Amino acid sequence: MSIKPLQFTGVSSMSDNLQSILTRAVNIAKLPLTQLQNADTDLLSKKTLLSGLGDAASTLGDAVRKLGTVASTGSLTATSSASTKVSVQNTGAAAAASYEISEVTSIAAAPSARTGSFATSDTTKVSLTGKMDLVVGGKTYSLDLAKNSLTGLRDAINQSKSGVTASILTVGSLKYLSLSGDTTGAISGLGLIDDPSGTGTQMFANPDLGSPTTAASAVSADFADPATTAVSLTGHMRLTIASQTFDVTLTANSLNGVRDAINGLGAGVTASVVTDGNGSHVSVVNNTVGGVSAFGLVDDPDGARQDTLQNVQLGSDAQFKLNGISVQRSSNVVGDIIPGLTFTLLGKTGDGSVDQPVTLALSKDKNPLSAAVSSFVTAYNAMSDKVQAQVGKTAGLLTGDPVVRNIQDNLRALGGYSSDGVVKSLSDMGLTFDQSGKLSFDSSKFSSLSDAQLDGALKFFGAPATGFGGLAKKFDSLTDPITGVIRLEQNGFDASDRNLQSKITTLEDRIGTYQTDTLARLQAADSVIAQLESQKAILDASIQAINLSTYGKQK
């Protein structure tokens, strides 16, 4: 909050002077406030500078750690003689070696399947009963569709946690349900069974069994279109009238087809299709009056288990040979055979008649270590620049800060690190310091290192937790986001900022009240001055009038 100056509105000739008095009084009262605001600004600037030091320290620590990581792998590079067939990655191998991948006859693939086509994804029924069994491998998952449609089936499958994912595909005007395994590898089975209990479905709801004066009758559920909407799962139904049963085979799977098939049975009933505001249904009426013991129409009476999936692919395992040893894996990414080496199968190694083996090689390579050294030099110099900005004659706000001194100590530890091996110091690998403390890297000198010197360089940098690479821990103690020295100091800055802000708010309120009170007093004084000036003017006029009447002139 800032203090808005109040404008003095006086009526006396002294109003401008009184405005100056008010402004000066408020400015004097604001001096402590300005000091607090400047202190808070410096505090926030320190926090920003500290954050910049932390970022640079984190980058340098990572660069030092990377040197240790590269050195721990022996600067080994993994290569493949046919990277389009087999890719490879060094994940911690310690010695040069060569391996042969051959007879890759199968690539791991996920199981998949699809259903037949449906007209819509939201309204077309996909199940006879709304109950289905999903079979994945040797496990069966019972599905109870909240909505008898492709979307309802998709949602039920995706909620089953069965290891397959369902999605709806649209091809032209048709909809399909596609299933895909969440992981690669062969499985023993994949199926989607409709009406798994196999009891059939009663097409008539609450049939009228007739009476001595009325004929038995019943109606089916409503369907969208009497000519095109499918009403049966298999096209096979069974009509029951009293103790008689009649097999109904539909030549057209629709309400019209049901009507025509029933009327062609000679069963003593008449079927008709009725269309109203709710859709269309089939109505069946006994040709004679009188009660009957049963009157029903059952779809899929034999309860045949129907698998609604097509193009079923049971997935496959990766099959290959490693140095002549047959291997089978459910994934194309293999990292549990060769210590420190992970390879990925991308294609077969032959066309079925001629095999083309792929060689995986681990060999020493200076380039990864050289790149890590170059990154270290860049990070070191960036850190050095930020430290130099806070020390010396042109020191910044963090001069004397313990974090700056800590980082200076760490930089000296890096620059002065030595080993008792073939490579004893950074300078032996082409790293040198100039007079300003900047580090430079002669990559040509590094490239000319002999094998013995390269081994010495690897020993010098060591593993991530030892040798030169172990110095990364010094920076971790600074940059840890919870317990690091920088985080703790920033927390202290935040606490001080809150304290200063509280004081600033209190003082601003106090100055605002002081300004209002002072303005009121000065306005009261201005009013008195204006009254005196008015009285003086009246008195002057009276004196002038007396002089004029007494002496005939004004004095």
GUGUMAR-197919 format. One line per 2 residues: number of its first residue (from 1); their letters; for each residue x negated, y negated, z negated of C-alpha. Coordinates in Angstrom, 3 decimals. Last residue first. Layout:
BEGIN
NUM) a) X/Y/Z ~ ... $
This chain:
BEGIN
555) kq) 3.783/-58.461/-4.787 ~ 6.887/-59.014/-2.827 $
553) kg) 8.228/-62.512/-2.157 ~ 10.858/-64.924/-3.275 $
551) yt) 9.306/-65.077/-6.687 ~ 12.164/-63.915/-8.854 $
549) sl) 14.534/-62.244/-6.356 ~ 11.708/-60.596/-4.342 $
547) ni) 9.755/-59.594/-7.374 ~ 12.874/-58.001/-8.899 $
545) aq) 13.617/-56.043/-5.681 ~ 10.014/-54.813/-5.448 $
543) is) 10.152/-53.607/-9.028 ~ 13.410/-51.705/-8.364 $
541) ad) 11.965/-50.050/-5.242 ~ 8.874/-48.928/-7.092 $
539) li) 11.055/-47.465/-9.868 ~ 13.161/-45.498/-7.351 $
537) ak) 10.010/-44.153/-5.631 ~ 8.485/-43.242/-8.940 $
535) qs) 11.656/-41.341/-9.922 ~ 11.529/-39.362/-6.658 $
533) el) 7.839/-38.573/-7.158 ~ 8.606/-37.476/-10.705 $
531) qa) 11.392/-35.183/-9.422 ~ 9.101/-33.740/-6.710 $
529) iv) 6.403/-33.098/-9.304 ~ 8.931/-31.254/-11.474 $
527) sd) 10.019/-29.100/-8.476 ~ 6.408/-28.369/-7.579 $
525) aa) 5.761/-27.260/-11.151 ~ 8.707/-24.828/-10.924 $
523) ql) 7.382/-23.597/-7.570 ~ 3.967/-23.140/-9.133 $
521) ra) 5.453/-21.074/-11.969 ~ 7.503/-18.884/-9.616 $
519) lt) 4.498/-18.311/-7.336 ~ 2.391/-17.320/-10.318 $
517) dt) 5.000/-14.758/-11.402 ~ 5.254/-13.249/-7.897 $
515) qy) 1.470/-13.117/-7.474 ~ 0.992/-11.530/-10.908 $
513) tg) 3.642/-8.879/-10.107 ~ 1.918/-8.037/-6.818 $
511) ir) -1.449/-8.017/-8.573 ~ -0.149/-5.505/-11.138 $
509) de) 1.426/-3.277/-8.471 ~ -1.802/-3.383/-6.473 $
507) lt) -3.767/-2.528/-9.625 ~ -1.631/0.528/-10.360 $
505) ti) -1.810/1.727/-6.750 ~ -5.572/1.239/-6.643 $
503) ks) -6.036/3.076/-9.946 ~ -4.011/6.056/-8.686 $
501) ql) -5.889/6.018/-5.391 ~ -9.181/5.981/-7.280 $
499) nr) -8.192/9.042/-9.343 ~ -6.954/10.918/-6.278 $
497) ds) -10.182/10.095/-4.445 ~ -12.249/11.262/-7.428 $
495) ad) -10.431/14.612/-7.400 ~ -10.920/14.946/-3.636 $
493) fg) -14.601/14.081/-3.975 ~ -14.987/16.786/-6.629 $
491) nq) -13.313/19.299/-4.311 ~ -15.755/18.197/-1.622 $
489) el) -18.609/18.956/-4.031 ~ -17.213/22.454/-4.653 $
487) ri) -16.783/23.106/-0.923 ~ -20.341/21.955/-0.219 $
485) vg) -21.784/24.174/-2.968 ~ -19.933/27.209/-1.569 $
483) ti) -17.397/29.064/-3.738 ~ -14.286/28.911/-1.569 $
481) pd) -15.214/28.116/2.049 ~ -18.764/29.526/1.628 $
479) tl) -20.957/26.907/3.305 ~ -23.741/26.257/0.809 $
477) sd) -24.260/29.760/-0.573 ~ -23.988/31.034/3.007 $
475) fk) -26.878/28.765/3.982 ~ -29.316/30.506/1.664 $
473) ka) -27.866/33.863/2.732 ~ -29.069/33.178/6.282 $
471) lg) -32.598/33.613/4.915 ~ -32.097/37.368/5.348 $
469) gf) -32.683/37.017/9.081 ~ -36.323/36.116/8.393 $
467) gt) -36.871/39.444/6.704 ~ -33.928/41.234/5.112 $
465) ap) -30.109/41.138/5.156 ~ -29.549/40.660/8.888 $
463) ag) -32.431/43.055/9.691 ~ -35.986/41.887/10.328 $
461) ff) -37.008/38.678/12.072 ~ -40.692/39.449/11.599 $
459) kl) -40.270/43.179/12.295 ~ -38.650/42.387/15.628 $
457) ag) -41.436/39.918/16.393 ~ -44.032/42.556/15.533 $
455) dl) -42.330/45.046/17.861 ~ -42.477/42.373/20.548 $
453) qa) -46.171/41.860/19.747 ~ -46.849/45.574/20.194 $
451) ds) -44.908/45.604/23.461 ~ -46.928/42.591/24.631 $
449) ls) -45.527/39.087/24.429 ~ -45.543/37.264/27.790 $
447) sf) -41.822/36.454/27.649 ~ -42.324/34.629/24.344 $
445) ks) -45.034/32.457/25.861 ~ -42.738/31.667/28.776 $
443) sd) -39.902/30.822/26.363 ~ -41.920/28.025/24.720 $
441) fs) -39.484/26.946/22.002 ~ -39.391/23.532/20.317 $
439) lk) -38.638/22.543/16.711 ~ -38.241/18.941/15.621 $
437) gs) -40.054/17.860/12.445 ~ -40.764/14.335/13.643 $
435) qd) -44.445/15.147/14.200 ~ -43.609/18.104/16.488 $
433) ft) -42.896/21.657/15.331 ~ -43.769/24.810/17.294 $
431) lg) -42.053/28.037/18.362 ~ -43.937/30.085/20.995 $
429) md) -43.782/33.506/19.344 ~ -46.993/33.236/17.264 $
427) sl) -45.820/29.757/16.232 ~ -42.910/31.266/14.310 $
425) sk) -45.291/33.008/11.955 ~ -47.176/36.248/11.286 $
423) vv) -46.528/38.349/14.370 ~ -48.772/41.420/14.137 $
421) gd) -47.451/42.012/10.637 ~ -48.035/40.223/7.321 $
419) ss) -45.044/37.951/7.694 ~ -44.521/34.218/7.318 $
417) yg) -41.637/31.782/6.732 ~ -42.767/28.142/6.654 $
415) gl) -40.238/26.728/9.098 ~ -37.339/28.687/7.647 $
413) ar) -38.204/27.915/4.009 ~ -38.757/24.243/4.904 $
411) ln) -35.278/24.128/6.434 ~ -33.827/25.729/3.305 $
409) dq) -35.517/23.176/1.036 ~ -34.160/20.325/3.174 $
407) in) -30.698/21.923/2.987 ~ -30.846/21.931/-0.811 $
405) rv) -32.041/18.299/-0.896 ~ -29.116/17.270/1.283 $
403) vp) -26.685/19.241/-0.892 ~ -28.112/17.607/-4.021 $
401) dg) -27.150/14.122/-2.730 ~ -30.055/11.682/-2.998 $
399) tl) -28.984/9.821/0.130 ~ -25.477/10.934/1.054 $
397) lg) -24.279/7.429/1.994 ~ -26.845/7.127/4.775 $
395) at) -30.590/6.670/4.602 ~ -32.190/4.079/6.876 $
393) kg) -35.403/3.800/4.827 ~ -35.695/7.558/4.319 $
391) vq) -32.989/10.217/3.974 ~ -29.376/10.758/5.092 $
389) aq) -29.780/10.529/8.874 ~ -32.775/12.878/8.626 $
387) vk) -30.463/15.599/7.298 ~ -28.077/15.345/10.265 $
385) ds) -30.962/15.450/12.740 ~ -32.535/18.478/11.012 $
383) ma) -29.293/20.432/11.260 ~ -29.056/19.747/14.997 $
381) ny) -32.733/20.698/15.361 ~ -32.213/24.022/13.572 $
379) at) -29.074/24.865/15.582 ~ -30.858/24.313/18.903 $
377) vf) -33.919/26.278/17.756 ~ -31.722/29.167/16.531 $
375) ss) -29.880/29.325/19.849 ~ -33.235/29.601/21.653 $
373) va) -34.354/32.375/19.283 ~ -31.121/34.313/19.934 $
371) as) -31.605/33.948/23.702 ~ -35.185/35.236/23.408 $
369) lp) -33.995/38.173/21.299 ~ -31.366/39.120/23.883 $
367) nk) -33.853/38.601/26.747 ~ -36.743/40.657/25.390 $
365) dk) -35.223/43.979/26.491 ~ -36.055/47.395/25.103 $
363) sl) -34.119/50.248/26.660 ~ -30.926/52.187/25.938 $
361) al) -29.658/53.951/29.059 ~ -26.313/55.399/30.090 $
359) tv) -26.564/57.399/33.315 ~ -23.411/58.146/35.300 $
357) pq) -22.969/61.485/37.074 ~ -21.574/61.560/40.636 $
355) dv) -19.560/64.757/41.098 ~ -18.801/66.046/44.595 $
353) sg) -15.683/68.125/45.260 ~ -12.949/66.539/43.176 $
351) dg) -13.592/62.950/44.205 ~ -16.188/62.364/41.523 $
349) tk) -17.063/60.400/38.391 ~ -13.479/59.633/37.415 $
347) gl) -12.674/56.117/36.268 ~ -12.983/53.537/33.489 $
345) lt) -14.423/55.588/30.624 ~ -15.594/53.281/27.848 $
343) ft) -18.888/53.652/25.993 ~ -19.898/52.923/22.416 $
341) lg) -23.476/53.384/21.183 ~ -24.884/53.072/17.669 $
339) pi) -24.882/56.802/17.003 ~ -23.760/58.729/20.113 $
337) id) -20.558/60.725/19.514 ~ -18.137/58.536/17.557 $
335) gv) -17.851/55.499/19.827 ~ -15.678/56.662/22.714 $
333) vn) -13.212/54.253/24.300 ~ -11.135/56.194/26.850 $
331) ss) -8.911/57.473/24.061 ~ -7.344/60.899/23.389 $
329) rq) -10.775/62.554/23.607 ~ -12.071/65.777/25.154 $
327) vs) -15.779/66.592/25.449 ~ -17.648/69.309/27.335 $
325) ig) -21.408/69.249/26.667 ~ -23.617/68.897/29.768 $
323) nl) -25.395/65.753/28.580 ~ -21.966/64.314/27.833 $
321) kf) -19.244/66.053/29.837 ~ -15.795/64.706/30.558 $
319) qa) -12.102/64.955/29.699 ~ -10.056/61.923/28.631 $
317) ds) -6.663/62.997/27.378 ~ -3.427/62.624/29.307 $
315) gl) 0.047/61.213/29.027 ~ 3.245/63.246/29.058 $
313) qv) 4.537/61.558/32.209 ~ 8.315/61.806/32.649 $
311) nq) 9.529/60.468/35.980 ~ 13.133/60.647/34.698 $
309) lt) 14.691/60.359/31.254 ~ 18.413/60.865/30.489 $
307) dq) 17.974/64.386/29.123 ~ 21.454/65.896/28.820 $
305) ra) 22.173/68.509/26.166 ~ 25.157/70.497/27.445 $
303) gd) 28.077/70.229/25.067 ~ 30.318/72.699/26.894 $
301) pd) 33.249/70.301/26.665 ~ 31.443/67.443/28.447 $
299) dv) 34.521/65.162/28.236 ~ 37.542/66.365/26.286 $
297) lg) 41.158/65.639/27.251 ~ 43.816/66.397/24.657 $
295) fa) 47.413/67.450/23.934 ~ 47.921/70.054/21.230 $
293) sv) 50.818/71.799/19.485 ~ 53.478/70.630/21.932 $
291) gg) 56.842/68.990/21.281 ~ 59.552/68.784/23.840 $
289) vt) 60.330/66.887/27.016 ~ 59.040/68.066/30.379 $
287) nn) 56.589/66.547/32.906 ~ 54.026/65.861/30.183 $
285) vv) 52.596/62.340/30.495 ~ 48.922/61.317/31.110 $
283) sv) 47.878/57.644/31.186 ~ 44.432/56.614/32.512 $
281) hs) 43.050/53.282/31.455 ~ 42.180/49.924/33.044 $
279) gn) 41.078/46.623/31.544 ~ 42.279/44.663/28.519 $
277) gd) 44.688/42.396/30.440 ~ 46.438/45.350/32.055 $
275) tv) 45.656/48.132/34.533 ~ 47.351/51.555/34.330 $
273) vs) 46.004/54.597/36.159 ~ 48.382/57.561/36.417 $
271) at) 48.380/61.185/35.359 ~ 51.356/63.549/35.606 $
269) vg) 51.573/66.776/33.622 ~ 52.791/70.262/34.455 $
267) ag) 49.293/71.737/34.829 ~ 49.358/71.918/38.612 $
265) lg) 45.653/71.001/38.526 ~ 45.675/68.384/41.331 $
263) ni) 47.292/65.698/39.173 ~ 44.476/66.120/36.672 $
261) ad) 41.746/65.728/39.332 ~ 43.428/62.714/40.950 $
259) rv) 43.813/60.841/37.676 ~ 40.282/61.638/36.496 $
257) gn) 38.863/60.452/39.852 ~ 40.853/57.242/39.682 $
255) ls) 39.480/56.687/36.183 ~ 35.966/57.151/37.539 $
253) na) 33.383/59.866/38.246 ~ 34.704/60.867/41.684 $
251) tl) 34.992/64.569/42.584 ~ 35.764/65.199/38.946 $
249) tv) 35.997/68.778/37.749 ~ 38.747/69.398/35.190 $
247) df) 38.903/72.799/33.522 ~ 42.410/73.536/32.270 $
245) tq) 43.279/74.776/28.795 ~ 46.604/76.234/27.640 $
243) sa) 47.615/76.679/24.021 ~ 49.530/73.387/23.755 $
241) it) 48.176/71.311/26.641 ~ 44.368/71.019/26.673 $
239) lr) 42.475/69.310/29.516 ~ 38.745/70.023/29.828 $
237) mh) 36.221/67.681/31.450 ~ 33.180/67.972/33.764 $
235) gt) 31.781/64.941/35.620 ~ 28.658/65.188/33.417 $
233) ls) 28.686/62.015/31.298 ~ 32.227/61.022/32.156 $
231) va) 33.951/57.636/32.555 ~ 31.755/55.942/35.153 $
229) tt) 33.068/52.510/36.214 ~ 33.586/52.336/39.989 $
227) ap) 37.247/52.916/40.912 ~ 39.206/52.152/37.744 $
225) da) 37.054/49.102/36.846 ~ 36.239/47.810/33.377 $
223) fd) 37.314/50.799/31.323 ~ 40.006/51.014/28.638 $
221) as) 40.239/54.047/26.338 ~ 42.386/56.952/27.415 $
219) va) 46.180/57.301/27.169 ~ 48.390/60.054/25.813 $
217) sa) 51.789/61.687/26.340 ~ 54.064/64.499/25.103 $
215) at) 57.645/64.240/26.379 ~ 60.517/62.972/24.287 $
213) tp) 63.851/64.399/23.083 ~ 62.797/67.566/21.294 $
211) sg) 59.567/65.826/20.311 ~ 56.225/64.868/21.935 $
209) ld) 52.620/65.414/20.864 ~ 51.840/61.672/21.172 $
207) pn) 48.025/61.348/21.502 ~ 46.127/59.340/18.874 $
205) af) 43.029/58.510/20.978 ~ 42.544/60.485/24.173 $
203) mq) 39.061/60.907/25.746 ~ 37.791/63.257/23.053 $
201) tg) 34.004/63.526/23.361 ~ 31.974/66.712/23.586 $
199) tg) 30.546/68.649/20.664 ~ 26.931/68.883/21.863 $
197) sp) 25.279/67.629/18.659 ~ 22.594/65.881/20.764 $
195) dd) 25.128/63.670/22.609 ~ 22.406/62.189/24.851 $
193) il) 18.862/63.539/24.737 ~ 15.879/61.279/25.423 $
191) gl) 12.721/63.279/26.095 ~ 8.954/63.248/25.812 $
189) gs) 6.979/66.412/25.095 ~ 3.645/67.937/24.094 $
187) ia) 1.627/64.730/23.996 ~ -1.529/63.756/25.917 $
185) gt) -3.532/60.714/24.906 ~ -3.296/56.935/25.124 $
183) td) -1.571/54.862/22.475 ~ 1.693/52.901/22.232 $
181) gs) 3.364/55.294/24.638 ~ 5.510/53.697/27.345 $
179) ls) 9.254/53.981/27.944 ~ 11.111/52.133/30.709 $
177) ly) 14.865/51.503/30.730 ~ 16.194/50.662/34.181 $
175) kl) 18.497/47.937/35.496 ~ 19.770/47.522/39.061 $
173) sg) 20.570/44.335/41.010 ~ 17.123/44.097/42.596 $
171) vt) 14.783/45.962/40.326 ~ 15.137/44.820/36.712 $
169) li) 13.097/46.661/34.069 ~ 14.199/46.926/30.426 $
167) sa) 11.595/47.731/27.785 ~ 11.019/50.584/25.347 $
165) tv) 7.891/51.121/23.256 ~ 6.692/54.527/22.112 $
163) gs) 5.024/55.558/18.837 ~ 8.228/56.682/17.142 $
161) ks) 8.674/53.670/14.909 ~ 12.460/54.005/15.456 $
159) qn) 13.083/50.244/15.739 ~ 11.809/50.088/19.317 $
157) ia) 14.020/53.036/20.276 ~ 17.153/51.486/18.748 $
155) dr) 16.448/48.121/20.396 ~ 16.022/49.661/23.848 $
153) lg) 19.183/51.755/23.458 ~ 21.231/48.721/22.442 $
151) tl) 19.792/46.714/25.328 ~ 20.561/49.548/27.756 $
149) sn) 24.133/49.759/26.486 ~ 26.212/51.417/23.778 $
147) ka) 25.628/48.798/21.097 ~ 24.586/49.706/17.534 $
145) ld) 23.158/52.869/19.073 ~ 22.541/55.632/16.541 $
143) ls) 19.186/57.154/17.423 ~ 17.824/60.292/15.754 $
141) yt) 14.049/60.693/16.111 ~ 12.615/64.102/16.981 $
139) kg) 8.958/64.987/16.481 ~ 6.792/67.521/18.328 $
137) gv) 5.573/65.104/20.971 ~ 8.103/62.312/21.195 $
135) vl) 11.748/63.415/21.338 ~ 14.386/60.686/21.114 $
133) dm) 17.793/62.064/20.117 ~ 20.946/60.179/21.080 $
131) kg) 24.195/58.969/19.520 ~ 26.435/56.382/21.191 $
129) tl) 28.859/59.165/22.110 ~ 28.650/59.486/25.893 $
127) sv) 25.605/57.279/26.190 ~ 24.385/54.631/28.622 $
125) kt) 27.502/52.473/28.835 ~ 27.301/49.453/31.159 $
123) td) 27.930/46.197/29.272 ~ 24.585/44.676/28.248 $
121) st) 21.903/45.910/30.675 ~ 24.059/45.953/33.785 $
119) af) 24.552/48.220/36.792 ~ 22.468/51.090/35.476 $
117) sg) 19.586/52.956/37.111 ~ 18.083/56.232/35.939 $
115) tr) 15.902/56.334/32.881 ~ 12.165/55.856/32.697 $
113) as) 9.113/57.735/31.482 ~ 5.650/57.171/30.023 $
111) pa) 2.845/58.862/28.093 ~ -0.343/56.829/27.632 $
109) aa) -3.413/57.615/29.691 ~ -6.854/59.024/28.913 $
107) is) -8.893/59.466/32.083 ~ -9.331/62.970/33.483 $
105) tv) -12.005/64.793/35.469 ~ -15.027/62.896/34.197 $
103) es) -17.473/65.545/35.374 ~ -20.582/63.708/34.195 $
101) ie) -21.842/61.244/31.602 ~ -25.635/61.395/31.199 $
99) ys) -27.576/59.936/28.283 ~ -30.838/58.001/27.952 $
97) aa) -32.708/56.821/24.862 ~ -34.499/53.858/23.291 $
95) aa) -34.192/53.766/19.521 ~ -32.145/52.030/16.813 $
93) ag) -28.618/51.992/18.218 ~ -26.386/49.466/16.468 $
91) tn) -23.311/48.769/18.572 ~ -24.954/48.831/21.993 $
89) qv) -22.162/48.645/24.547 ~ -21.385/50.781/27.593 $
87) sv) -19.125/50.709/30.648 ~ -18.353/53.897/32.588 $
85) kt) -16.935/54.095/36.116 ~ -17.172/50.463/37.250 $
83) sa) -20.401/50.165/35.228 ~ -22.136/52.748/37.374 $
81) ss) -25.785/53.097/36.273 ~ -24.760/51.896/32.821 $
79) ta) -26.881/49.687/30.596 ~ -27.392/49.315/26.833 $
77) tl) -29.953/46.747/25.727 ~ -32.245/47.368/22.806 $
75) sg) -33.744/44.419/20.973 ~ -34.726/46.879/18.234 $
73) ts) -31.126/46.862/17.043 ~ -32.202/45.295/13.730 $
71) av) -33.932/42.480/15.606 ~ -30.693/41.463/17.297 $
69) tg) -28.912/41.403/13.938 ~ -31.702/39.507/12.190 $
67) lk) -31.779/36.878/14.904 ~ -27.968/36.668/14.727 $
65) rv) -28.240/35.956/10.989 ~ -30.525/32.986/11.655 $
63) ad) -28.084/31.663/14.277 ~ -25.126/32.188/11.926 $
61) gl) -26.928/30.252/9.175 ~ -27.684/27.446/11.626 $
59) ts) -24.042/27.193/12.676 ~ -22.871/27.208/9.055 $
57) aa) -25.419/24.527/8.137 ~ -24.269/22.345/11.042 $
55) dg) -20.627/22.711/9.995 ~ -21.487/22.008/6.348 $
53) lg) -23.519/18.932/7.209 ~ -20.545/17.610/9.181 $
51) sl) -18.244/18.301/6.232 ~ -20.626/16.415/3.961 $
49) lt) -20.529/13.441/6.294 ~ -16.724/13.487/6.197 $
47) kk) -16.701/13.776/2.399 ~ -19.210/10.946/2.130 $
45) sl) -16.988/8.775/4.338 ~ -14.043/9.563/2.056 $
43) ld) -16.044/8.416/-0.957 ~ -17.311/5.307/0.802 $
41) td) -13.719/4.331/1.606 ~ -12.718/5.022/-1.997 $
39) an) -15.516/2.780/-3.326 ~ -14.529/0.050/-0.874 $
37) ql) -10.920/0.274/-2.051 ~ -11.954/0.122/-5.706 $
35) qt) -14.172/-2.920/-5.081 ~ -11.398/-4.613/-3.121 $
33) lp) -9.028/-4.046/-6.023 ~ -11.512/-5.573/-8.499 $
31) lk) -11.672/-8.704/-6.276 ~ -7.895/-8.848/-5.791 $
29) ai) -7.252/-11.118/-8.822 ~ -9.666/-13.691/-7.385 $
27) nv) -7.817/-13.530/-4.041 ~ -4.478/-13.953/-5.851 $
25) ar) -5.658/-17.071/-7.690 ~ -7.151/-18.554/-4.512 $
23) tl) -3.946/-18.018/-2.534 ~ -1.767/-19.492/-5.285 $
21) is) -4.019/-22.562/-5.739 ~ -4.099/-23.110/-1.984 $
19) ql) -0.287/-22.988/-1.883 ~ -0.212/-25.553/-4.762 $
17) nd) -2.430/-27.867/-2.714 ~ -0.086/-27.542/0.253 $
15) sm) 2.928/-28.207/-2.003 ~ 1.452/-31.423/-3.549 $
13) ss) 3.677/-33.800/-1.555 ~ 6.669/-32.163/-3.175 $
11) vg) 9.225/-29.838/-1.635 ~ 7.383/-26.519/-1.825 $
9) tf) 7.875/-23.238/0.047 ~ 4.829/-21.149/-0.953 $
7) ql) 4.373/-18.135/1.305 ~ 3.770/-14.819/-0.463 $
5) pk) 0.865/-12.688/0.756 ~ 1.726/-8.973/1.283 $
3) is) -0.333/-6.730/-0.973 ~ -1.253/-3.501/0.814 $
1) m) 0.000/0.000/0.000 $
